[in-house]
């Protein structure tokens, strides 16, 4: 199986999607399953994992509805209010949808200590009771809180989205690399090789600038805890779907066939428990 472990869908709503700024105007339109299906097929992918972009249960139901209609959407990483008083009831409700495989919160938009807060840790700690994973979406400077979280919950399965967004545009790598290695020392943590092109110069990147960052990821997490994700359609700010795939396929050419298969699908299937 070839699986794109990270993509999004949305009906663009200006009042809601304020994170899509003027310089990101290419994203100010609808992106739906029919748009993605042809991209997946063209690159030999059997399916994908749809990840939340809005902080609402309406978003979660929207993604689950798409997964019900389009079999290639193998899993959904949705959103629930992890700090709500009725969080267990909400998780019980959503666990009834077989395509829901995980939960995410846009922690990058919160205070740097958000993931270490007691109420957040408590909410995330309930996920394993419902066989749900947690996607960690943070900037590099928020990694200390992510580390505190995974240390508190050693039995919960985590995956770091977009490699914690290293500052590739600025050439910063040292502190990010150190923290990612520390995070990778916890065997309950995986990482998505995704979202890198949008952390570089959108109009002027070359494949060589990503190699030091990819070296760190493969050294720290090894090939069995890494998974490819396109971050479509957000990747379109800096690269086409084809360019994103080719960037990682080129780097992965040095890997064994088994490791490449894991990176481009097997690891996502195992981590999310996808029904394939």
C-alpha positions in Angstrom: 0.0 0.0 0.0 1.1 3.5 -0.8 -0.5 6.0 1.5 -0.3 9.8 1.7 -0.4 10.2 5.5 -1.3 13.9 5.6 -3.7 16.0 3.5 -6.6 18.3 4.0 -10.0 19.1 2.5 -12.1 22.2 2.9 -14.9 24.4 1.6 -13.2 27.8 1.8 -15.0 30.2 4.2 -13.2 33.6 4.6 -14.7 34.3 8.0 -13.6 30.9 9.3 -10.3 30.3 7.5 -8.5 33.4 8.6 -5.2 31.5 8.7 -5.2 31.6 4.9 -3.6 35.0 4.6 -3.3 37.3 1.5 0.1 35.8 0.5 -1.6 32.4 0.6 -4.4 33.4 -1.8 -3.8 30.3 -3.9 -5.5 28.4 -1.1 -8.6 30.6 -1.1 -10.9 28.1 -2.8 -12.4 24.7 -2.2 -10.2 21.6 -2.1 -12.2 18.4 -2.1 -11.8 14.7 -2.7 -12.3 14.8 -6.5 -9.3 17.2 -6.7 -7.1 14.9 -4.7 -8.1 11.6 -6.2 -6.4 12.2 -9.5 -3.2 13.3 -7.8 -3.0 10.2 -5.7 -3.7 8.0 -8.7 -1.1 9.7 -10.8 1.6 8.9 -8.2 0.5 5.4 -7.4 -1.0 6.1 -4.0 -3.8 3.8 -2.9 -5.2 6.2 -0.3 -4.7 9.0 2.1 -5.3 10.2 5.7 -7.4 13.4 5.9 -6.3 15.7 8.7 -8.4 18.4 10.4 -7.7 22.1 9.5 -10.5 23.7 11.6 -11.1 23.4 15.3 -14.7 22.1 15.3 -16.6 18.9 15.6 -18.4 20.1 12.4 -15.0 19.7 10.7 -14.6 16.2 12.0 -18.0 15.1 10.7 -17.2 16.8 7.4 -14.1 14.7 7.0 -15.8 11.5 8.1 -18.6 12.1 5.5 -15.9 12.4 2.8 -14.3 9.2 4.0 -17.6 7.5 3.8 -18.1 8.6 0.2 -14.6 8.1 -1.0 -12.9 4.8 -0.1 -9.4 6.1 -0.9 -9.7 8.3 2.3 -8.5 5.5 4.5 -8.5 7.4 7.8 -9.4 10.7 9.4 -7.5 12.7 12.0 -10.3 14.9 13.5 -10.8 17.4 16.2 -12.6 17.3 19.6 -12.3 19.7 22.5 -9.8 17.7 24.6 -10.4 20.1 27.5 -14.2 19.8 27.5 -16.0 18.5 30.6 -17.7 15.9 28.5 -14.6 14.8 26.6 -15.1 11.1 27.3 -18.7 11.2 25.9 -17.5 13.0 22.8 -14.7 10.4 22.3 -17.2 7.6 22.8 -19.4 9.1 20.1 -16.7 9.7 17.5 -15.1 6.3 18.2 -18.2 4.8 16.6 -16.9 6.0 13.2 -14.5 3.4 11.9 -12.5 5.8 9.7 -11.6 8.0 12.7 -8.1 7.0 13.6 -6.7 10.0 15.5 -7.2 13.5 16.9 -5.3 16.7 16.4 -5.3 20.3 17.8 -3.6 23.2 16.0 -1.2 23.6 19.0 1.1 25.8 16.9 -1.4 28.5 17.3 -1.5 28.2 21.1 1.0 29.4 23.8 4.3 27.5 23.7 3.4 25.5 26.8 0.0 24.4 25.6 0.8 20.7 25.2 2.2 20.5 28.8 -0.9 22.0 30.4 -2.6 19.6 32.9 -6.0 19.8 31.2 -4.6 19.1 27.8 -2.5 16.2 29.0 -5.5 14.7 30.7 -7.6 14.9 27.5 -4.9 13.4 25.3 -4.4 10.7 27.9 -7.9 9.5 27.3 -7.3 8.8 23.6 -5.6 5.4 24.1 -8.8 4.1 25.7 -10.5 4.7 22.3 -7.6 3.4 20.2 -7.0 6.9 18.9 -3.6 8.4 18.0 -2.6 12.1 18.5 -0.9 14.3 15.8 1.4 16.9 17.3 1.4 20.1 15.3 3.9 22.5 16.7 6.7 24.9 15.7 10.2 24.0 16.7 10.2 26.4 19.7 7.2 24.5 21.1 9.0 21.1 21.2 9.8 21.3 24.9 6.1 21.1 25.7 5.7 18.3 23.2 8.5 16.4 25.0 6.9 17.0 28.4 3.6 15.6 26.9 5.1 12.4 25.5 7.1 11.8 28.7 3.8 12.0 30.7 2.0 9.6 28.4 4.4 6.8 27.4 1.6 4.4 26.2 -0.1 6.9 23.9 1.0 6.9 20.2 2.0 10.2 18.8 3.1 11.5 15.4 4.8 14.8 14.8 3.4 16.7 11.9 5.7 18.4 9.4 8.8 17.5 11.4 7.9 20.2 13.9 8.4 22.9 11.2 12.1 23.5 11.3 13.2 27.0 10.2 14.6 25.9 6.8 14.2 29.3 5.3 16.6 30.7 7.9 18.9 27.8 7.8 18.4 27.0 11.5 19.0 23.4 12.4 21.0 22.9 15.6 18.4 23.4 18.3 15.6 21.8 16.2 17.8 18.7 15.6 18.7 18.3 19.2 15.1 18.4 20.3 13.9 16.1 17.6 16.5 13.5 18.6 15.3 13.7 22.1 11.7 13.3 21.0 12.6 10.3 18.8 14.2 8.6 21.8 10.6 7.9 23.0 9.5 4.9 21.0 5.9 5.9 21.2 6.6 8.9 18.9 6.6 8.8 15.0 7.2 11.6 12.6 5.7 12.7 9.3 8.1 13.7 6.5 5.7 16.4 5.4 5.3 20.1 5.1 9.0 20.8 4.5 8.6 22.8 1.3 6.5 25.5 2.9 9.1 26.0 5.6 11.7 26.9 2.9 11.7 29.8 0.5 8.5 29.2 -1.4 9.8 30.5 -4.7 13.5 29.6 -4.5 14.1 26.2 -2.8 16.2 23.4 -4.2 16.3 19.8 -3.1 19.8 20.1 -1.5 18.6 22.4 1.2 16.3 19.7 2.7 19.0 17.0 2.9 20.5 18.0 6.3 17.0 18.1 7.9 16.0 14.7 6.3 19.3 13.3 7.5 18.4 14.2 11.1 14.9 12.7 10.8 16.1 9.4 9.3 19.0 9.2 11.9 16.7 9.9 14.8 13.4 8.0 13.9 14.9 5.5 11.5 12.8 4.4 8.6 10.2 2.4 10.6 8.8 5.5 12.4 8.6 7.9 9.5 5.8 8.4 7.1 5.4 10.4 3.9 2.7 13.1 3.8 2.1 15.6 1.0 0.3 18.3 3.1 -1.9 18.9 0.1 -3.2 21.4 -0.7 -1.0 23.6 1.6 2.1 22.3 -0.2 0.8 24.3 -3.3 2.2 27.4 -1.7 5.7 26.2 -2.6 5.5 23.1 -4.8 3.3 20.9 -6.9 2.1 17.6 -5.6 4.5 15.9 -8.0 7.5 18.0 -6.7 6.7 17.0 -3.1 6.6 13.3 -4.0 9.7 13.5 -6.1 11.6 15.4 -3.4 11.2 12.6 -0.9 11.4 9.7 -3.4 14.7 11.1 -4.5 16.0 11.1 -0.9 14.5 7.6 -0.2 16.3 6.1 -3.2 19.2 5.3 -0.9 16.9 3.2 1.4 16.1 -0.5 1.0 12.9 -1.5 -0.8 11.4 -2.5 2.6 12.2 0.8 4.2 10.8 2.7 1.2 7.6 0.7 1.4 7.3 1.6 5.1 7.9 5.3 4.5 5.4 5.6 1.6 2.6 3.6 3.2 3.3 0.7 5.5 4.2 2.8 8.6 1.1 5.0 8.2 -1.1 1.8 7.9 0.5 0.4 11.1 0.5 3.6 13.1 -3.1 4.6 12.4 -4.5 1.1 12.2 -5.9 1.8 8.7 -8.3 -0.8 7.3 -6.8 -1.6 3.9 
